[in-house]
Amino acid sequence: MNPLSKRLCEMFKKDGEGRINFRSFARGLSVLGERAPQEVRIPALFQIYDYDGDGFITADDIKTVLSMATGKELSEADIEDLVRQTIEATDKDMDGKISLGDFQQISIPWGSFTVPIRKSARESYFLKLQIEEEKKNQIPPPF
């Protein structure tokens, strides 16, 4: 299981009991889909790294996400070095943190941050879920 999947799930809208419904799950993943425009995908990726949700990616945010993604593969010194290099390369206004504006200026092939799904597989999966949802929401006969 991808260690960042927990982070993605934290970002999805939840119901009153803290559960993610299918609609929220599908919408949440759709922003990372290959058809999502960059103006939707980039802020979603920014949100993944803005771990504390303060509107900036700080050294602590990067350290948290890197630790989640790499586990024990990198030493603390390696992580600190990557954090420093990331801030130096990305922080355009030199305020020690990465804003959404800074993040949007990174020259990364944003298309590599997509979730490709074959159309036929996607259609059959969504059809199955739609049928299950309809069955669940049907009112049973009164007798």
C-alpha positions in Angstrom: 0.0 0.0 0.0 1.2 3.4 -0.9 2.2 5.3 2.3 0.7 8.5 0.9 -2.7 6.9 0.5 -3.4 7.8 4.1 -2.7 11.4 3.4 -4.9 11.3 0.3 -7.8 9.9 2.4 -7.3 12.6 5.0 -8.0 15.2 2.3 -11.3 13.7 1.1 -14.5 15.1 2.4 -16.0 13.0 5.1 -19.5 12.5 6.4 -20.6 13.3 10.0 -19.1 10.0 11.3 -15.7 10.6 9.7 -16.3 8.2 6.8 -15.5 8.8 3.1 -18.4 8.1 0.8 -17.9 7.0 -2.7 -18.8 10.3 -4.3 -16.2 12.1 -2.2 -13.7 9.4 -3.0 -14.3 9.6 -6.7 -14.2 13.4 -6.7 -11.0 13.4 -4.6 -9.2 11.0 -7.0 -10.5 12.8 -10.1 -8.4 15.8 -9.4 -5.3 13.6 -10.0 -6.8 12.0 -13.1 -5.2 12.3 -16.5 -8.1 14.5 -17.7 -8.0 17.0 -14.8 -6.7 20.3 -15.9 -3.4 21.6 -14.4 -5.2 24.4 -12.6 -7.1 21.8 -10.7 -4.3 19.2 -10.3 -1.5 21.5 -9.1 -3.5 22.9 -6.1 -4.5 19.3 -5.2 -0.9 18.2 -5.2 0.1 21.3 -3.2 -2.5 20.3 -0.6 -0.9 16.9 -0.3 2.4 18.5 0.7 0.9 21.3 2.8 0.4 18.8 5.6 -0.7 21.2 8.3 -3.0 23.0 6.0 -1.7 26.5 6.7 -1.5 27.4 3.0 2.3 27.0 2.7 4.7 24.0 2.4 7.2 24.4 5.2 10.3 22.4 6.0 8.2 20.5 8.6 5.6 19.6 5.9 8.2 18.3 3.5 9.9 16.3 6.3 6.5 14.7 7.3 5.6 13.8 3.7 9.1 12.5 2.9 9.1 10.4 6.0 5.7 8.9 5.1 6.8 8.2 1.5 10.2 6.7 2.3 9.8 5.1 5.7 13.1 4.0 7.0 14.8 4.2 3.5 16.4 7.6 4.2 18.3 8.7 7.2 17.3 11.8 9.1 20.3 13.6 7.7 19.3 12.6 4.1 15.8 13.9 4.7 17.1 17.2 6.2 19.3 17.6 3.1 16.4 17.0 0.7 14.2 19.4 2.7 16.9 22.1 2.5 17.4 21.5 -1.2 13.7 21.5 -2.0 13.1 24.8 -0.1 16.2 26.4 -1.8 15.1 25.3 -5.3 11.4 26.1 -5.0 11.0 29.1 -2.6 11.0 31.9 -5.2 10.3 34.8 -2.8 12.9 33.6 -0.3 10.6 33.6 2.7 11.6 30.1 3.9 8.4 28.4 2.8 6.7 27.4 -0.5 3.5 29.2 -1.5 1.1 27.9 -4.1 2.5 30.5 -6.4 6.0 29.2 -5.8 4.7 25.6 -6.3 3.1 26.5 -9.6 6.4 27.8 -11.0 8.2 24.5 -10.5 9.1 23.0 -13.9 7.9 19.5 -13.4 6.1 17.4 -16.1 2.8 17.7 -14.3 1.3 15.0 -16.5 3.4 12.5 -14.6 1.2 13.2 -11.6 -1.9 11.5 -13.0 -3.9 8.4 -12.2 -4.4 6.7 -15.6 -7.5 4.4 -15.7 -8.6 2.6 -18.8 -12.0 3.8 -19.9 -13.6 0.4 -20.0 -12.4 -0.5 -16.6 -13.5 2.9 -15.2 -17.0 2.5 -16.7 -17.6 -1.0 -15.4 -16.3 -0.1 -12.0 -18.5 3.0 -11.7 -21.5 1.2 -13.1 -21.0 -1.5 -10.4 -20.8 1.1 -7.7 -23.8 3.0 -9.0 -25.9 -0.2 -8.9 -24.7 -1.0 -5.4 -25.5 2.5 -4.2 -29.0 2.4 -5.8 -29.7 -1.0 -4.1 -28.5 0.4 -0.8 -30.8 3.5 -1.1 -33.9 1.6 -2.1 -36.8 1.7 0.3 -37.9 -1.8 1.2 -41.5 -2.7 0.6 -43.8 -2.2 3.6 -44.9 -5.8 3.9 
